Amino acid sequence: MSSGGSGTETSGSGDIARTLDLLWGTGQRPSRGPKPGLTLERIVETAIEVADRDGLGALSMRRIATELGTGTMSLYRYVPGKAELLDLMLDRVQRPSENPADLGDGGWRSALEALGRATLALYRRHPWLLEVNQSRPILGPSALDGMEKVLSRIKPMGLSDPELLSVIVMIDGYVVGAARTQLYQEQAEHSSGLTDAEFWEAQRPALEKAMNSGRYPVMAALSEDTFSSGFDHFEFGLQRILDGLEQFVARRAARPGEQSADG
Protein backbone atom coordinates (compact mmCIF):
# COMPACT_ATOMS: atom_id res chain seq x y z
CA MET A 1 0.00 0.00 0.00
CA SER A 2 2.99 2.21 0.15
CA SER A 3 3.46 4.78 -2.57
CA GLY A 4 6.84 6.43 -2.45
CA GLY A 5 7.57 9.28 -4.79
CA SER A 6 9.87 9.40 -7.78
CA GLY A 7 13.19 7.74 -7.09
CA THR A 8 16.01 5.70 -8.52
CA GLU A 9 13.85 2.68 -9.33
CA THR A 10 10.33 2.15 -10.62
CA SER A 11 8.02 -0.71 -9.70
CA GLY A 12 6.50 -2.68 -12.54
CA SER A 13 9.39 -1.94 -14.90
CA GLY A 14 10.24 -5.58 -15.52
CA ASP A 15 8.40 -8.48 -17.14
CA ILE A 16 4.95 -7.99 -15.57
CA ALA A 17 3.61 -11.43 -16.48
CA ARG A 18 6.68 -13.20 -15.13
CA THR A 19 6.65 -11.11 -11.95
CA LEU A 20 3.01 -12.00 -11.32
CA ASP A 21 3.79 -15.68 -11.88
CA LEU A 22 6.51 -15.47 -9.23
CA LEU A 23 4.35 -13.52 -6.79
CA TRP A 24 1.37 -15.82 -7.06
CA GLY A 25 3.28 -19.07 -7.52
CA THR A 26 1.73 -19.77 -10.91
CA GLY A 27 4.96 -20.03 -12.88
CA GLN A 28 7.33 -22.92 -13.25
CA ARG A 29 10.02 -23.02 -10.61
CA PRO A 30 13.40 -24.77 -10.74
CA SER A 31 12.98 -28.41 -9.83
CA ARG A 32 16.41 -28.46 -8.26
CA GLY A 33 18.58 -25.54 -7.27
CA PRO A 34 22.23 -25.24 -8.27
CA LYS A 35 23.06 -24.84 -4.60
CA PRO A 36 21.39 -26.69 -1.72
CA GLY A 37 19.03 -24.37 0.12
CA LEU A 38 18.81 -21.74 -2.62
CA THR A 39 15.19 -20.68 -3.04
CA LEU A 40 13.33 -17.69 -4.41
CA GLU A 41 12.29 -16.74 -0.87
CA ARG A 42 15.91 -16.77 0.29
CA ILE A 43 16.98 -14.65 -2.67
CA VAL A 44 14.29 -12.06 -1.93
CA GLU A 45 15.11 -11.98 1.78
CA THR A 46 18.81 -11.52 1.04
CA ALA A 47 18.06 -8.70 -1.39
CA ILE A 48 16.01 -6.95 1.30
CA GLU A 49 18.84 -7.35 3.80
CA VAL A 50 21.30 -5.78 1.34
CA ALA A 51 18.98 -2.87 0.60
CA ASP A 52 18.26 -2.32 4.31
CA ARG A 53 21.94 -2.31 5.18
CA ASP A 54 23.54 -0.54 2.23
CA GLY A 55 20.73 1.14 0.29
CA LEU A 56 19.04 0.41 -2.99
CA GLY A 57 22.07 1.60 -4.96
CA ALA A 58 24.06 -1.35 -3.62
CA LEU A 59 21.55 -3.86 -4.92
CA SER A 60 22.60 -5.98 -7.89
CA MET A 61 22.26 -9.58 -8.92
CA ARG A 62 26.02 -10.01 -8.51
CA ARG A 63 25.92 -8.58 -4.97
CA ILE A 64 23.09 -10.89 -3.96
CA ALA A 65 24.90 -13.88 -5.44
CA THR A 66 28.00 -12.96 -3.44
CA GLU A 67 25.96 -12.71 -0.24
CA LEU A 68 24.48 -16.14 -0.94
CA GLY A 69 27.81 -17.67 -1.89
CA THR A 70 26.69 -18.73 -5.35
CA GLY A 71 27.20 -17.73 -8.97
CA THR A 72 25.24 -14.83 -10.43
CA MET A 73 23.82 -17.00 -13.20
CA SER A 74 22.28 -19.29 -10.59
CA LEU A 75 19.92 -16.50 -9.55
CA TYR A 76 18.48 -16.19 -13.03
CA ARG A 77 17.00 -19.66 -12.70
CA TYR A 78 14.68 -18.17 -10.06
CA VAL A 79 14.12 -14.56 -11.10
CA PRO A 80 14.57 -12.88 -14.52
CA GLY A 81 16.43 -9.83 -13.23
CA LYS A 82 16.72 -6.94 -10.81
CA ALA A 83 13.49 -5.23 -11.93
CA GLU A 84 11.38 -8.29 -11.19
CA LEU A 85 13.29 -8.91 -7.97
CA LEU A 86 12.47 -5.39 -6.79
CA ASP A 87 8.75 -6.07 -7.19
CA LEU A 88 9.12 -9.28 -5.18
CA MET A 89 10.93 -7.30 -2.47
CA LEU A 90 8.19 -4.67 -2.38
CA ASP A 91 5.48 -7.28 -1.93
CA ARG A 92 7.48 -9.16 0.70
CA VAL A 93 8.06 -6.17 3.01
CA GLN A 94 4.36 -5.28 2.81
CA ARG A 95 3.27 -8.68 4.11
CA PRO A 96 0.59 -7.83 6.72
CA SER A 97 0.75 -9.00 10.29
CA GLU A 98 -1.39 -11.98 11.23
CA ASN A 99 -2.34 -10.26 14.50
CA PRO A 100 -5.76 -8.56 14.14
CA ALA A 101 -4.87 -6.20 16.99
CA ASP A 102 -2.21 -4.62 14.80
CA LEU A 103 -4.95 -2.59 13.11
CA GLY A 104 -6.31 -1.35 16.40
CA ASP A 105 -9.12 -2.71 18.51
CA GLY A 106 -11.76 -0.11 17.74
CA GLY A 107 -13.54 1.29 14.70
CA TRP A 108 -12.28 2.76 11.45
CA ARG A 109 -10.38 5.60 13.15
CA SER A 110 -8.43 3.16 15.28
CA ALA A 111 -7.62 1.15 12.15
CA LEU A 112 -6.35 4.21 10.27
CA GLU A 113 -4.27 5.32 13.27
CA ALA A 114 -2.65 1.90 13.37
CA LEU A 115 -2.17 1.95 9.58
CA GLY A 116 -0.39 5.30 9.73
CA ARG A 117 1.95 4.23 12.50
CA ALA A 118 2.64 0.84 10.94
CA THR A 119 3.42 2.42 7.58
CA LEU A 120 5.84 4.87 9.18
CA ALA A 121 7.53 1.94 10.95
CA LEU A 122 7.74 0.13 7.60
CA TYR A 123 9.62 3.05 6.03
CA ARG A 124 11.85 3.28 9.07
CA ARG A 125 12.77 -0.40 8.74
CA HIS A 126 13.23 -0.19 4.98
CA PRO A 127 14.27 3.40 4.04
CA TRP A 128 15.03 2.29 0.48
CA LEU A 129 11.27 2.19 -0.12
CA LEU A 130 11.41 5.98 -0.39
CA GLU A 131 13.68 5.59 -3.42
CA VAL A 132 11.12 3.58 -5.38
CA ASN A 133 8.44 5.08 -7.60
CA GLN A 134 5.42 2.91 -6.80
CA SER A 135 2.84 4.88 -8.75
CA ARG A 136 2.10 1.69 -10.75
CA PRO A 137 2.63 -1.20 -8.32
CA ILE A 138 2.53 -4.86 -9.19
CA LEU A 139 -0.17 -6.28 -6.92
CA GLY A 140 0.92 -9.48 -5.28
CA PRO A 141 -0.60 -11.45 -2.40
CA SER A 142 0.93 -9.35 0.37
CA ALA A 143 -0.25 -6.06 -1.12
CA LEU A 144 -3.77 -7.40 -1.68
CA ASP A 145 -3.91 -9.09 1.73
CA GLY A 146 -3.01 -5.78 3.35
CA MET A 147 -5.53 -3.86 1.29
CA GLU A 148 -8.27 -6.37 2.09
CA LYS A 149 -7.47 -6.13 5.78
CA VAL A 150 -7.65 -2.34 5.85
CA LEU A 151 -10.74 -2.03 3.66
CA SER A 152 -12.63 -4.51 5.81
CA ARG A 153 -11.96 -2.31 8.82
CA ILE A 154 -12.84 1.05 7.25
CA LYS A 155 -15.86 -0.09 5.23
CA PRO A 156 -18.18 1.06 8.06
CA MET A 157 -17.18 4.66 7.30
CA GLY A 158 -20.08 4.59 4.86
CA LEU A 159 -18.13 6.20 2.02
CA SER A 160 -18.15 5.22 -1.63
CA ASP A 161 -15.55 2.71 -2.79
CA PRO A 162 -13.39 5.35 -4.57
CA GLU A 163 -13.53 7.45 -1.40
CA LEU A 164 -12.40 4.53 0.74
CA LEU A 165 -9.44 4.02 -1.56
CA SER A 166 -8.71 7.74 -1.39
CA VAL A 167 -8.63 7.56 2.40
CA ILE A 168 -5.87 4.95 2.21
CA VAL A 169 -3.99 7.01 -0.39
CA MET A 170 -4.34 10.08 1.85
CA ILE A 171 -2.88 8.35 4.90
CA ASP A 172 -0.06 6.82 2.89
CA GLY A 173 0.81 10.12 1.25
CA TYR A 174 1.03 11.84 4.63
CA VAL A 175 3.23 9.07 6.04
CA VAL A 176 5.56 9.12 3.03
CA GLY A 177 6.19 12.83 3.55
CA ALA A 178 6.84 12.39 7.26
CA ALA A 179 9.12 9.39 6.69
CA ARG A 180 11.11 11.24 4.05
CA THR A 181 11.59 14.23 6.37
CA GLN A 182 12.86 11.97 9.14
CA LEU A 183 15.21 10.18 6.76
CA TYR A 184 16.61 13.44 5.38
CA GLN A 185 17.24 14.70 8.91
CA GLU A 186 19.19 11.56 9.75
CA GLN A 187 21.17 11.74 6.51
CA ALA A 188 22.00 15.41 7.13
CA GLU A 189 23.25 14.62 10.63
CA HIS A 190 25.37 11.76 9.34
CA SER A 191 26.89 13.67 6.40
CA SER A 192 27.56 16.89 8.34
CA GLY A 193 28.81 15.31 11.53
CA LEU A 194 26.61 17.73 13.48
CA THR A 195 23.78 16.62 15.71
CA ASP A 196 20.46 18.40 15.26
CA ALA A 197 21.09 20.33 18.49
CA GLU A 198 24.59 21.38 17.35
CA PHE A 199 23.26 22.50 13.98
CA TRP A 200 20.70 24.86 15.50
CA GLU A 201 23.09 26.06 18.19
CA ALA A 202 25.46 27.19 15.43
CA GLN A 203 22.68 29.41 14.09
CA ARG A 204 21.55 30.76 17.46
CA PRO A 205 23.57 34.03 17.54
CA ALA A 206 22.33 35.08 14.08
CA LEU A 207 18.75 34.07 14.84
CA GLU A 208 18.72 35.93 18.16
CA LYS A 209 19.93 39.05 16.41
CA ALA A 210 17.19 38.68 13.80
CA MET A 211 14.51 38.19 16.47
CA ASN A 212 15.71 41.27 18.39
CA SER A 213 15.58 43.41 15.26
CA GLY A 214 11.81 43.84 15.45
CA ARG A 215 11.41 42.56 11.90
CA TYR A 216 9.79 39.30 13.00
CA PRO A 217 7.47 40.17 15.91
CA VAL A 218 5.28 37.07 15.64
CA MET A 219 8.20 34.67 15.55
CA ALA A 220 10.00 36.55 18.31
CA ALA A 221 6.98 36.07 20.56
CA LEU A 222 6.83 32.30 20.09
CA SER A 223 7.25 30.20 23.24
CA GLU A 224 10.64 28.65 23.93
CA ASP A 225 9.33 25.13 23.33
CA THR A 226 7.95 25.92 19.85
CA PHE A 227 10.78 24.11 18.08
CA SER A 228 11.28 21.47 20.75
CA SER A 229 12.18 18.04 19.43
CA GLY A 230 9.83 16.58 22.01
CA PHE A 231 6.73 17.60 20.06
CA ASP A 232 5.38 14.72 17.99
CA HIS A 233 4.60 16.41 14.67
CA PHE A 234 3.77 13.10 13.01
CA GLU A 235 1.12 12.15 15.55
CA PHE A 236 -0.32 15.66 15.62
CA GLY A 237 -0.75 15.68 11.83
CA LEU A 238 -2.18 12.16 11.75
CA GLN A 239 -4.80 13.02 14.35
CA ARG A 240 -5.86 16.19 12.51
CA ILE A 241 -6.35 14.21 9.30
CA LEU A 242 -8.51 11.75 11.20
CA ASP A 243 -10.46 14.60 12.83
CA GLY A 244 -11.28 15.89 9.36
CA LEU A 245 -12.35 12.43 8.20
CA GLU A 246 -14.60 12.07 11.24
CA GLN A 247 -16.40 15.28 10.31
CA PHE A 248 -16.74 14.13 6.71
CA VAL A 249 -18.08 10.72 7.74
CA ALA A 250 -20.59 12.35 10.11
CA ARG A 251 -21.78 14.69 7.35
CA ARG A 252 -22.12 11.80 4.91
CA ALA A 253 -24.16 9.86 7.45
CA ALA A 254 -26.46 12.85 7.87
CA ARG A 255 -26.79 13.31 4.11
CA PRO A 256 -26.37 9.83 2.58
CA GLY A 257 -27.10 11.01 -0.96
CA GLU A 258 -24.21 13.47 -0.96
CA GLN A 259 -21.72 12.98 -3.79
CA SER A 260 -17.97 12.74 -3.25
CA ALA A 261 -17.27 15.64 -5.62
CA ASP A 262 -18.70 18.19 -3.18
CA GLY A 263 -15.82 17.69 -0.73
Secondary structure, DSSP 4 states (H G I P E B T S, - for coil): -----S-SEETT-S-HHHHHHHHHT-S---SS-SSTT--HHHHHHHHHHHHHHH-GGG--HHHHHHHHTS-HHHHTTT-S-HHHHHHHHHHHHTPPPS-GGGG-SSSHHHHHHHHHHHHHHHHHH-GGGGGEE-SS----HHHHHHHHHHHHHHGGG---HHHHHHHHHHHHHHHHHHHHHHHHHHHHHHHH---HHHHHHHHHHHHHHHHHTTS-HHHHTS-TTTT-TTS-HHHHHHHHHHHHHHHHHHHHHHSTT--GGG-
